[in-house]
Amino acid sequence: MGEVNYMREEDVKLDAVRARFSNVLKRHSELAERLSRDSDKSIFDRLQKEFEAARASQTQELILKGEQWNDGLLATIRERVHMEAERKAMQMPGDTTQLPIPFHDKITYKVGNKVICCLDGARIGIQYDTSFAGESCDLYHCVLESKSFLEKMTVLEHTVPFFLPIREAENEFLSSNAIRFIDHVGDLLQAYVDRREQVRLIKELYGNQIGELYHSLPYHMIEFVIEDFDSKVTVSLRYADLISTLPTGVSVLAWPMHQSKKSSDKIALHLKGNGVGSHPIPARLTYAEDALRTMSLPEAYAEIVLNLPQALQDMFPHTSST
């Protein structure tokens, strides 16, 4: 009896600590989201207007597939923006004389989820249109510039969230392979939105079952607790990199809960009888881990909870109701 009371007291203390910690993490998450959104809003609004103006003035939009998106095409785009900038620089203020236009067409290029525009000032703009489950989500922008056609391009400004490594990607790819840089940024953004929306969806669909949920800003580390059963189930997900949408590091553990004096007495006696001490030992739910490695988070969650009652019954028969 003394051991059971001690276990109950420990549980109360742990629950109090968890509640305080959960509140701190929630406030941190809200602050980080607000800082990320507000710091980029003015840049986003300005760039969005500029992209809309560029697309409104276009005479043609080319949809590129496969090898059509290549270094030669990007070189042509760079040549266009520099020649247009030079043409405008030659025109004196107030001079209404029309100088020869080297390129008559104003073309934008669509490659997958990317739209590439020629912007004023020898700049190339890339707009990334992210999506989830077939529905459009967020727009992001990246603007590249170079001093001349022969010099390397740099990132002038962008609306990529600050916690995604665009500067690292610039240093690694942009000077040697601009196509790879542009595509890599698109992969980073789409994977981030995909992971974020997966978490949002399980909160929306199963929020009444999830007691605690924590995640990093890029959603590449996710942890949550399922409490709507006879045992507490902890789920921990780690993604190999920031372009992954399925986790590689997965841990799902089931912990027996002490829901009543009767069940607590049974657990204590069961554990003592098996020589494992007074604290219950968690059990791995391998079927749940396999589901999380191969399915999207909402699909895996549905699979887990469907089979969870029977799995818990098989693992902890001493916690079942009598």
VENBELPE-V970263 format. One record per backbone hydrogen bond with DSSP energy under -0.5 kcal/mol. CO is the residue of the C=O (numbers start at 0). NH is the residue of the N-H. If there is no record, write none. Layout:
co->(CO/CO)
nh->(NH/NH)
This chain:
co->(0/1/2/3/4/5/6/7/8/9/10/11/12/13/14/15/16/17/18/19/20/21/22/23/24/25/26/27/28/29/30/31/32/33/34/35/36/37/37/39/40/41/42/43/44/45/46/47/48/49/50/51/52/54/59/61/61/63/64/65/67/69/70/71/72/73/74/75/76/77/78/79/80/80/81/82/83/84/85/86/87/89/91/93/96/99/104/105/105/107/108/108/109/110/112/113/114/114/115/116/116/118/121/122/123/124/125/125/126/126/127/127/129/131/134/137/139/140/141/142/142/143/144/147/153/153/156/160/163/164/165/166/167/168/168/169/169/172/172/176/177/178/179/180/181/182/183/184/185/186/187/188/189/190/191/192/193/194/195/196/197/198/199/200/201/202/205/205/208/208/208/211/213/215/219/220/221/222/223/224/224/224/225/229/230/231/231/232/233/234/235/236/237/237/240/247/248/250/251/252/253/254/256/259/260/261/262/263/264/265/266/267/268/269/270/271/282/283/284/285/286/287/288/289/290/290/291/295/296/297/298/299/300/301/302/303/304/306/307/308/309/310/311/315/316)
nh->(4/5/6/7/8/9/10/11/12/13/14/15/16/17/18/19/20/21/22/23/24/25/26/27/28/29/30/31/32/33/34/35/36/37/38/39/40/40/41/43/44/45/46/47/48/49/50/51/52/53/54/55/56/57/107/63/109/111/67/68/69/73/74/75/76/77/78/79/80/81/82/83/84/121/85/86/87/88/89/90/90/91/94/95/98/101/106/58/59/61/110/115/63/113/128/110/116/126/108/118/124/122/145/118/143/116/127/141/114/128/129/139/136/134/131/129/127/158/125/155/156/123/153/150/144/155/142/163/165/168/169/170/171/172/173/173/174/175/176/180/181/182/183/184/185/186/187/188/189/190/191/192/193/194/195/196/197/198/199/200/201/202/203/204/205/206/208/209/210/226/227/224/222/218/238/215/236/213/234/210/211/226/232/256/232/233/254/225/252/223/250/221/247/248/243/249/237/235/284/233/282/231/258/263/264/265/266/267/268/269/270/271/272/273/275/274/253/285/288/289/290/291/292/293/293/294/246/299/300/301/302/303/304/305/306/307/308/310/311/312/313/314/315/318/319)
